[in-house]
């Protein structure tokens, strides 16, 4: 009798790989498997992405409907940012229990609306259904000019590896919220997608590849490595870390490498663009950190103090957590 694997045996990554094999090239300019789906449309490329927020797996105790709506909008806009795109619109399908008050639903949509407004994006439609727990399935639509799109497959040997913001931030806020610190719920869920940074990288053709850090730095590096058929060497001492008071560098680095939810932008670029990109980011009031380099061989390494060790392929993964 054939032993059919369960999702809990596969984990999200292998399940998605099976779906990609089933769907095939899909007749699009990019195919299935990047941060957004891509359609060819006249002089532009249309970007489409959808992400589902589930009360049980995404929202900590003490969340508000406003923050749930904000978060649902932001994680989808983050995918548009990872492709270097300009967001155009949001849609939202909301499923929730019938006993919730009308204001609960209105607050979800107010959170989505106000997050989108920061990036000149409106919520243009959606759907509502009944369910036992809150689920928000949002969809973001964007555009990118042909020849000015960031993919996971463009990293080149000799590129530098760069990162916006810090890593480990979401995990710290989640830990503290689980310890009863309700003030950490808002910074956990009120994330700000890196639209400006993605646009700078694509429009100026500074970036060669990019991905947003939804599931963690290490997992994202492994995804980029597979898509680009390269390797990475990361300098642990250069990774910008969000640290809990009094914790060691080693503890903070492990969290920064192997936990998700930060939604920062990880990207690669040729060294010839580094100075111009740093100045361009600074002019927009933002910045990035160079944390390593791209290797021609497929090894993924992290240098911690004087020791260089393999970078494990682990982080947040649905069905296994």
C-alpha positions as CSV (number, residue, x, y, z in Angstrom):
1,X,0.0,0.0,0.0
2,X,1.4,3.4,-1.0
3,X,2.4,5.6,1.9
4,X,1.0,9.0,1.0
5,X,2.8,11.8,3.0
6,X,0.8,14.2,5.1
7,X,1.3,18.0,5.0
8,X,2.8,17.8,8.5
9,X,5.4,15.4,7.1
10,X,6.3,17.6,4.1
11,X,6.1,21.1,5.6
12,X,5.1,24.2,3.7
13,X,8.2,24.4,1.5
14,X,8.0,20.9,0.0
15,X,4.2,21.2,-0.4
16,X,4.7,24.4,-2.4
17,X,7.4,22.7,-4.5
18,X,4.8,20.0,-5.3
19,X,2.3,22.7,-6.4
20,X,4.9,24.4,-8.6
21,X,5.6,21.1,-10.4
22,X,1.9,20.5,-10.9
23,X,1.2,24.0,-12.2
24,X,4.3,24.1,-14.4
25,X,5.5,27.3,-16.2
26,X,1.9,28.7,-16.2
27,X,2.5,30.7,-19.4
28,X,3.7,33.8,-17.7
29,X,7.0,35.9,-18.0
30,X,8.3,34.6,-14.7
31,X,6.4,31.4,-13.9
32,X,5.3,30.2,-10.5
33,X,7.5,30.5,-7.4
34,X,8.6,34.2,-6.9
35,X,7.2,36.7,-4.5
36,X,4.5,37.7,-7.0
37,X,2.9,36.3,-10.0
38,X,3.7,38.3,-13.2
39,X,1.5,39.0,-16.2
40,X,2.6,40.7,-19.4
41,X,0.4,43.8,-20.2
42,X,1.3,46.3,-22.9
43,X,4.4,48.2,-21.7
44,X,4.2,47.0,-18.1
45,X,4.3,43.8,-16.1
46,X,1.3,43.3,-13.8
47,X,2.2,41.9,-10.3
48,X,-0.3,39.8,-8.4
49,X,0.1,38.3,-4.9
50,X,-2.1,37.0,-2.2
51,X,-1.4,36.1,1.4
52,X,-3.7,34.7,4.1
53,X,-3.8,35.8,7.7
54,X,-5.3,33.3,10.2
55,X,-6.2,34.2,13.7
56,X,-4.6,31.0,15.2
57,X,-1.3,31.1,13.4
58,X,-0.6,34.9,12.8
59,X,-2.3,37.0,15.4
60,X,-1.1,37.0,19.1
61,X,-3.4,37.3,22.0
62,X,-4.5,40.9,22.5
63,X,-4.6,41.8,18.8
64,X,-7.1,44.4,17.6
65,X,-9.1,44.1,14.4
66,X,-7.4,47.3,13.2
67,X,-4.0,45.8,13.5
68,X,-5.1,42.5,11.9
69,X,-6.3,44.5,8.9
70,X,-3.1,46.6,8.8
71,X,-1.0,43.4,8.9
72,X,-3.0,41.7,6.2
73,X,-2.4,44.7,3.8
74,X,1.2,45.1,4.7
75,X,2.4,41.5,4.2
76,X,0.9,41.6,0.7
77,X,2.4,45.0,-0.2
78,X,5.7,43.6,1.0
79,X,5.6,41.0,-1.8
80,X,5.1,43.9,-4.3
81,X,8.2,45.6,-2.7
82,X,10.3,42.5,-3.1
83,X,9.7,42.6,-6.9
84,X,10.6,46.3,-7.1
85,X,7.0,47.1,-8.0
86,X,4.6,50.0,-7.6
87,X,1.4,48.9,-5.7
88,X,-1.9,49.7,-7.4
89,X,-4.7,48.2,-5.4
90,X,-5.8,45.8,-2.6
91,X,-8.6,43.4,-2.3
92,X,-9.8,41.6,0.9
93,X,-11.7,38.4,1.6
94,X,-12.6,38.4,5.3
95,X,-14.1,35.3,7.0
96,X,-15.2,35.7,10.7
97,X,-17.6,34.5,13.3
98,X,-21.2,35.7,13.1
99,X,-21.2,36.9,16.8
100,X,-18.6,39.6,16.0
101,X,-19.9,43.1,16.1
102,X,-20.1,45.2,13.0
103,X,-17.4,47.5,14.2
104,X,-15.0,44.5,14.4
105,X,-15.3,44.1,10.6
106,X,-15.1,47.9,10.0
107,X,-12.0,48.1,12.0
108,X,-10.3,45.4,10.0
109,X,-11.0,47.3,6.8
110,X,-10.0,50.6,8.4
111,X,-6.6,49.0,9.2
112,X,-6.2,47.8,5.6
113,X,-7.3,51.2,4.2
114,X,-4.9,53.2,6.3
115,X,-2.0,50.9,5.6
116,X,-2.7,51.1,1.9
117,X,-3.1,54.9,2.0
118,X,0.6,55.2,3.0
119,X,1.5,53.9,-0.4
120,X,-1.3,55.6,-2.4
121,X,-3.2,52.3,-2.6
122,X,-7.0,51.8,-2.1
123,X,-8.9,48.7,-1.0
124,X,-11.1,48.3,-4.1
125,X,-13.3,45.2,-3.2
126,X,-13.4,41.8,-1.7
127,X,-15.8,39.3,0.0
128,X,-17.1,38.3,3.4
129,X,-17.9,34.9,4.7
130,X,-18.7,33.2,8.0
131,X,-16.1,31.0,9.9
132,X,-15.2,29.9,13.4
133,X,-12.0,32.0,13.5
134,X,-10.9,35.2,11.8
135,X,-9.3,34.7,8.4
136,X,-8.2,37.5,6.1
137,X,-7.1,36.6,2.5
138,X,-5.8,39.8,1.0
139,X,-4.6,40.3,-2.6
140,X,-2.3,43.1,-3.8
141,X,-2.0,44.2,-7.4
142,X,1.0,46.2,-8.7
143,X,3.0,47.0,-11.8
144,X,6.6,47.1,-12.8
145,X,8.3,48.3,-16.0
146,X,9.7,45.6,-18.3
147,X,13.4,45.3,-17.7
148,X,13.0,46.8,-14.2
149,X,11.7,44.0,-12.0
150,X,13.5,42.2,-9.2
151,X,13.4,38.4,-9.2
152,X,14.8,35.8,-6.9
153,X,16.8,34.3,-9.8
154,X,19.2,37.2,-10.6
155,X,22.0,37.0,-8.0
156,X,25.5,36.8,-9.5
157,X,28.8,35.6,-8.1
158,X,30.7,38.6,-6.7
159,X,27.5,40.5,-5.8
160,X,27.2,41.9,-2.3
161,X,24.3,40.7,-0.1
162,X,22.3,43.6,1.5
163,X,19.5,43.9,4.1
164,X,17.2,46.7,5.1
165,X,16.4,47.3,8.8
166,X,17.1,44.7,11.5
167,X,16.3,41.0,11.9
168,X,14.8,39.3,15.0
169,X,12.5,42.2,15.7
170,X,9.3,40.3,15.1
171,X,10.4,37.3,17.2
172,X,11.3,39.6,20.1
173,X,7.9,41.3,20.0
174,X,6.2,38.0,19.7
175,X,8.1,36.5,22.7
176,X,7.3,39.5,24.8
177,X,3.6,39.6,23.8
178,X,3.4,35.9,24.8
179,X,4.9,36.8,28.1
180,X,2.0,39.2,28.7
181,X,3.5,42.4,27.5
182,X,0.5,43.7,25.4
183,X,2.5,46.8,24.3
184,X,4.5,44.5,22.0
185,X,1.5,43.5,19.9
186,X,1.3,46.7,17.9
187,X,5.0,46.8,16.8
188,X,4.7,43.1,15.9
189,X,1.7,43.6,13.5
190,X,2.2,47.2,12.4
191,X,4.9,46.5,9.8
192,X,5.9,48.9,7.0
193,X,6.7,47.2,3.7
194,X,9.8,48.4,1.9
195,X,8.1,49.8,-1.2
196,X,10.4,52.8,-1.5
197,X,13.5,50.6,-1.2
198,X,12.3,48.1,-3.8
199,X,11.4,50.8,-6.2
200,X,14.9,52.4,-5.9
201,X,16.5,49.1,-6.6
202,X,14.4,48.3,-9.6
203,X,14.1,51.7,-11.3
204,X,17.8,52.4,-11.0
205,X,18.7,48.8,-11.9
206,X,20.9,48.6,-8.8
207,X,19.5,45.3,-7.6
208,X,20.1,41.9,-9.2
209,X,17.8,39.8,-7.0
210,X,15.5,40.3,-4.0
211,X,13.1,38.6,-1.6
212,X,11.2,39.8,1.5
213,X,11.9,38.2,4.9
214,X,8.6,36.7,5.8
215,X,10.0,33.4,7.0
216,X,13.5,34.4,8.2
217,X,16.9,35.4,6.9
218,X,18.3,31.9,6.6
219,X,15.4,30.4,4.7
220,X,15.3,33.4,2.4
221,X,19.0,33.0,1.6
222,X,18.4,29.4,0.7
223,X,15.5,30.4,-1.5
224,X,17.6,32.9,-3.3
225,X,20.4,30.4,-3.7
226,X,18.2,27.8,-5.3
227,X,16.6,30.3,-7.7
228,X,19.9,31.9,-8.7
229,X,22.0,28.8,-8.5
230,X,24.6,30.4,-6.4
231,X,25.9,30.3,-2.8
232,X,26.3,32.9,0.0
233,X,28.8,33.7,2.7
234,X,27.3,35.9,5.4
235,X,29.3,37.8,8.0
236,X,27.5,37.2,11.3
237,X,29.0,40.3,12.9
238,X,27.6,42.5,10.1
239,X,24.0,41.3,10.4
240,X,21.9,44.1,12.0
241,X,20.2,42.5,15.0
242,X,17.2,43.5,17.1
243,X,18.2,42.5,20.6
244,X,16.5,41.9,23.9
245,X,18.0,43.8,26.8
246,X,20.9,41.8,28.3
247,X,21.0,39.0,25.8
248,X,24.2,37.9,24.2
249,X,25.2,38.5,20.6
250,X,25.0,34.7,19.9
251,X,21.4,34.5,21.1
252,X,20.4,37.5,19.1
253,X,22.2,36.2,16.0
254,X,20.4,32.8,16.2
255,X,17.1,34.6,16.4
256,X,18.0,36.9,13.6
257,X,19.0,34.1,11.3
258,X,16.3,31.6,12.0
259,X,13.0,33.4,12.9
260,X,10.6,35.1,10.6
261,X,8.1,37.9,10.4
262,X,10.4,40.9,9.9
263,X,9.4,41.6,6.3
264,X,12.6,43.4,5.5
265,X,14.1,43.4,2.1
266,X,17.0,41.0,1.3
267,X,18.8,41.8,-2.0
268,X,22.0,41.5,-4.0
269,X,23.7,44.0,-6.2
270,X,27.0,44.4,-8.1
271,X,29.7,46.3,-6.2
272,X,29.8,48.9,-9.0
273,X,26.3,50.1,-7.8
274,X,27.0,50.1,-4.1
275,X,28.0,53.7,-3.6
276,X,25.2,55.1,-5.8
277,X,22.6,52.9,-4.0
278,X,23.8,54.0,-0.6
279,X,23.5,57.6,-1.6
280,X,20.2,57.1,-3.3
281,X,18.7,55.3,-0.2
282,X,20.1,58.1,2.1
283,X,18.4,60.7,-0.1
284,X,15.0,59.0,0.6
285,X,15.7,58.8,4.3
286,X,16.4,55.1,4.4
287,X,19.5,52.7,4.4
288,X,20.7,49.2,4.1
289,X,23.5,47.0,5.5
290,X,26.0,44.9,3.5
291,X,26.0,41.5,5.3
292,X,27.9,39.2,2.9
293,X,28.7,38.2,-0.6
294,X,27.5,35.9,-3.4
295,X,29.6,32.8,-4.2
296,X,29.8,30.9,-7.4
297,X,29.6,27.5,-5.6
298,X,26.3,26.4,-4.0
299,X,27.6,26.5,-0.4
300,X,25.7,28.7,2.1
301,X,27.9,29.8,4.9
302,X,27.8,32.1,7.9
303,X,31.0,33.4,9.6
304,X,30.5,33.7,13.4
305,X,33.5,35.1,15.2
306,X,36.5,33.2,13.6
307,X,34.5,30.1,12.6
308,X,32.7,29.7,9.2
309,X,29.9,27.1,9.4
310,X,27.0,26.0,7.2
311,X,23.9,28.1,7.3
312,X,21.0,25.8,8.2
313,X,17.9,25.8,6.1
314,X,15.4,26.5,8.9
315,X,13.0,29.2,9.9
316,X,9.2,29.6,10.2
317,X,7.3,27.0,8.2
318,X,3.5,26.3,8.2
319,X,2.3,22.7,8.8
320,X,5.5,21.9,10.8
321,X,5.4,24.6,13.5
